[in-house]
Each structure stands twice: as C-alpha cells, then as structure tokens.
C-alpha cells in the first residue's frame, strides 16, 4: 500500500480530527450545560467539528466510492463521525481492510485512490 496516498492520508487525519473534535465538543457541552461555563468553547469547538465532519464525510464517501463499497458501508463509516470515539474504530477497520485487500493482490481498485 502506498502510505503517501493523499486521499488515504486525508481520510485518516480527518477521522482523528473529527473524533477528537467530537470528544471536545461533548466535554464543552457538559461544562456549559452542567456548570454554566464554556459557552465560547462550545461555539468554537462546535464550529471546528462541524467543518471537519463535513470534510470527513466527503473524503470518506470518495474513498468508499473509489474502493467500490456498498452504500451501507459508506453510510456506516460516515456516521461513525457522529458518535464519540467511533471514527477511530472506523478508521482502523477501513485501513485494515485496505491492507488486507492489498495483501490479497486485489489492489486494482486502489490504483486511483
């Protein structure tokens, strides 16, 4: 597998940014609604997570489309960015599947990734 593939690198980075952003957003919401502090943090982290999630969704869809995933799998990977820590799990599974596909010699769909 070509580790310098920009699309896969973008997917991995955005999966982590989305996951960390969602965890920070949840913590900020707890601080704001539970303790009355951190309103600005919710606004800033929420905006960053929102933009990161939209980029993550586009990149995940593109990766899935290039790899020939069924729609259900693409939807699962995209929705993983909406549940805290699930984007980390989805990223690991996607990369493991890509590595297995390359190891089996089925790298033809990865030529254009």
Protein Blocks (a to p, Z undefined) as FASTA:
>chain_A
ZZklmklmmmmmmmmmmmmmmmmmmmmmmmmmmnopaklmmmmmmmmmmmmmmmmmmmmm
mmmmmnopafklmmmmmmmmmgghklmmmmmmmmmmmmmmmmnopammmmmZZ
